[in-house]
């Protein structure tokens, strides 16, 4: 404590840090908040984008499987025509850049066609391998009958 000219005592703080704590000074807290929240926000952003990519890859796989069934349902078609149609649809949608390691399996029986398309969706998250997506479509084989027959 020090004496002033008029004889009054004034208080002198022992440390500027203690004075800031007593006053509730939060200088510098914004930087700490940013350091803590920035990775969380980035993680959420990457998760949203990755989810959209997986959703799109599933839709592409579903479209390729449906196309394979449609191509194989025809009376004269073979399983190879369904595989060719599925691969054409995958190529138009982005090919291996969207769905890497895509595998197309078409099975044609006497009355039913089943097509399955699977692959790894593109990953934008470092260290995360692609997420496996697949789609299966089924349809009946077209059979033409004569008039009046069931």
Secondary structure, 3 states (H helix, E strand, C coil): CEECCCCCEECCCCCHHHHHHHHCCCCCHHHHHHHHHHHHHHHHHHHHHHHHHHHHHHHHHHHHHHHHHHHHCCCCCCHHHHHHHHHHHHHHCCHHHCEEEEEEEEEECCCEEEEEEEEEECCCCCCCCCCEEEEEEEEECCCCCCCCCC
